[in-house]
Amino acid sequence: MATVREIMSTDIFCCTPLDNAYEAALMMKQQDVGVIPVVENGHVVGLVTDRDLVIRGIAEKHPGSSKITDLMSTEVICVSPNDPVEKATELMATHQIRRLPVVENGQLVGMLSLGDIAVEDQVDEQAGIALSEISEDYD
């Protein structure tokens, strides 16, 4: 069985609690990503998604200078690089999320997305199951 370490992305772009909404949005645009971990001293303290910026920022008329900590999600579900991919897909399905920070010894070491899982032949079926469960509430 594949482990998270085998398929996770290690090229991670992060914000700090000192960053603002504009800086997070700009990073998302430059890196072509939809989620940015918010990291302090290597520890994940939150995640900010493009949806967070829209719903908690723009839709509530907060300026681009708003602190990222006011817009980020603080309930962060993580996996270990040594966890089986099946555990990650179960977490994604249970919590209705498409991306997971990968944490080792309390430090962010990677990100795992549903897309990362889907491109692996041996776990493609697991990705399909997770996606169908994640998408259930949106139909």
C-alpha positions in Angstrom: 0.0 0.0 0.0 1.3 3.4 -0.9 2.2 5.9 1.8 1.5 9.6 1.8 5.2 10.4 1.4 5.3 8.6 -2.0 2.7 10.9 -3.6 2.7 14.2 -1.6 3.9 17.5 -2.9 6.9 18.9 -1.2 7.1 22.2 -3.1 5.0 24.1 -0.5 4.3 27.8 -0.4 3.2 29.2 3.0 2.0 32.3 4.6 2.7 33.4 8.2 0.2 34.9 10.6 1.7 38.3 9.7 0.6 38.1 6.1 -2.6 39.7 4.8 -5.4 38.6 2.4 -3.8 40.3 -0.6 -0.5 38.6 0.0 -2.2 35.2 0.2 -4.3 35.8 -2.9 -1.2 37.0 -4.8 0.7 33.8 -3.8 -2.2 31.6 -4.9 -2.2 33.4 -8.3 1.6 33.2 -8.7 1.8 29.5 -7.7 -1.5 28.4 -9.2 -2.8 26.9 -6.0 -6.1 27.1 -4.2 -4.8 26.6 -0.6 -2.0 28.1 1.4 -0.9 26.7 4.8 -0.4 29.4 7.4 2.8 28.4 9.3 4.4 29.8 12.4 7.8 28.3 13.4 7.2 25.4 11.1 3.9 24.5 12.7 0.6 24.7 10.7 -1.7 27.1 12.5 -4.3 27.4 9.8 -5.1 27.0 6.1 -6.5 29.7 3.8 -8.3 28.7 0.7 -9.4 30.7 -2.3 -12.9 30.1 -1.0 -12.0 31.6 2.5 -10.7 34.8 0.7 -14.0 35.1 -1.1 -16.5 34.1 1.6 -14.7 35.5 4.7 -13.0 38.4 3.0 -14.6 39.9 -0.1 -18.2 38.9 0.6 -17.9 40.4 4.1 -16.3 43.5 2.6 -12.9 43.1 4.3 -10.1 44.9 2.6 -7.0 43.1 1.1 -5.1 44.3 4.1 -7.1 42.1 6.5 -5.0 39.8 8.6 -4.8 36.3 7.2 -5.6 35.0 10.7 -9.0 36.6 10.5 -9.8 34.7 7.3 -8.1 31.3 7.7 -9.6 28.1 8.9 -8.0 27.0 12.1 -9.4 23.5 12.3 -6.7 21.8 10.3 -6.8 18.0 9.6 -3.3 16.7 8.9 -1.7 13.4 8.0 1.8 12.0 8.6 4.1 11.2 5.6 4.1 7.6 6.9 0.4 7.2 6.9 -1.2 5.0 4.2 -2.9 6.9 1.4 -6.1 5.0 2.4 -6.1 6.9 5.7 -5.7 10.2 3.9 -8.7 9.5 1.6 -10.8 8.5 4.5 -10.0 11.8 6.3 -10.8 13.7 3.1 -14.1 11.9 2.7 -15.1 12.2 6.4 -14.2 15.9 6.7 -15.3 16.9 3.1 -11.8 18.3 2.2 -9.7 18.0 -0.9 -6.2 18.9 0.5 -4.3 17.8 3.6 -1.1 19.2 5.2 1.5 16.6 5.8 3.2 17.0 9.2 6.1 15.2 10.6 7.4 15.8 14.1 5.1 18.9 14.3 6.6 20.4 11.2 5.0 20.9 7.8 6.7 18.7 5.2 4.2 18.5 2.4 0.7 18.8 1.1 -1.5 16.0 -0.3 -4.3 16.8 -2.6 -7.0 14.7 -4.1 -5.3 15.3 -7.4 -2.1 13.8 -6.1 -4.0 10.7 -5.2 -5.9 10.5 -8.5 -2.7 10.3 -10.6 -1.4 7.3 -8.8 -2.7 4.1 -10.5 -2.7 2.0 -7.4 -4.8 4.5 -5.4 -7.0 5.8 -8.3 -10.1 3.9 -7.0 -9.6 5.4 -3.5 -9.5 8.9 -5.0 -12.8 8.2 -6.8 -14.4 7.0 -3.6 -13.1 10.0 -1.6 -14.3 12.4 -4.4 -17.7 10.9 -4.5 -18.1 11.2 -0.7 -16.6 14.8 -0.7 -19.0 15.8 -3.4 -22.1 14.2 -1.8 -23.2 17.3 0.0 -22.8 19.5 -3.0 -25.2 17.7 -5.3 
